[in-house]
Amino acid sequence: MSGWTAKRFWTDAKAEPVSGGYTVLLDARAVKTPAKRALVVPTRAMAEAMAAEWQAQGEKIEPATMPVTRSANAALDKVATQMAEVAELIAAYGETDLLCYRAERPADLIALQAEGWDHWLDWAEARHGARLSITQGVVPILQPAHALVALARRVEAYDIWELAALHDLVGLTGSLVLGLAVADGALTAAEAWDVSRIDEAYQIAQWGADEEAEELAALKKQALLHAERFWMLRHSA
């Protein structure tokens, strides 16, 4: 990427309209992706968010502090070059969706899972015509083919920007249903995180928290919230 140098070389970063969308100019120099593609995004809001990340850099560039830019790079360099494969990877989560695998015991955990998860399986059926089956334990089950096809068609309809966000919305929750619900605006990423963490929250309530596990969970939650933000930037003016 022409801008990913070790040290800052520009004074001002700003969003500018270009053919096909919006880009970021570092002074007069247009930013490119790591694969040297033009970094052109679909909305001004996304370009302005990237420009703010570039403007906030100090003398040394820190890519970790530029999540919107990194997601846009991924959409253009990775998703755009293999859209079918990415969509298939995301849709495959429906085969082993977190919401479908329930505890065998204890009874209070079973009740918590039913309370938190049944509604979203009902939502998937009502919204997408996809009724997924439930099982107890971790042994994989075959899901109804028509349900998997319906969910896959929904995923395949998204563009590269949406797929880049959905990849993390689904992967970080372990649930295609929850990822689609966030994308659809049926629940927030923060709510989806809590729903996906019913098992972990139960274990913490029983045995206490592990500091290292909590730190890792916090990073994953932050990434999930960013994925939601990137989705919203795609649909902003």
Stockholm file with secondary structure:
# STOCKHOLM 1.0

chainA/1-237         MSGWTAKRFWTDAKAEPVSGGYTVLLDARAVKTPAKRALVVPTRAMAEAMAAEWQAQGEKIEPATMPVTRSANAALDKVATQMAEVAELIAAYGETDLLCYRAERPADLIALQAEGWDHWLDWAEARHGARLSITQGVVPILQPAHALVALARRVEAYDIWELAALHDLVGLTGSLVLGLAVADGALTAAEAWDVSRIDEAYQIAQWGADEEAEELAALKKQALLHAERFWMLRHSA
#=GR chainA/1-237 SS CTTCCSBCCCSCEEEEEETTEEEEEETTEECBCTTSCBCCBSCHHHHHHHHHHHHTCCSBCCGGGCHHHHHHHHIIIIITTSHHHHHHHHHGGGGGCGGGEECSSCHHHHHHHHHHHHHHHHHHHHHHSCCCCCEESSSCCCCCHHHHHHHHHHHHTSCHHHHHHHHHHHHTTTCHHHHHHHHHTSSCHHHHHHHHTHHHHHHHHHHCCCHHHHHHHHHHHHHHHHHHHHHHHHTCC
#=GC SS_cons         CTTCCSBCCCSCEEEEEETTEEEEEETTEECBCTTSCBCCBSCHHHHHHHHHHHHTCCSBCCGGGCHHHHHHHHIIIIITTSHHHHHHHHHGGGGGCGGGEECSSCHHHHHHHHHHHHHHHHHHHHHHSCCCCCEESSSCCCCCHHHHHHHHHHHHTSCHHHHHHHHHHHHTTTCHHHHHHHHHTSSCHHHHHHHHTHHHHHHHHHHCCCHHHHHHHHHHHHHHHHHHHHHHHHTCC
//
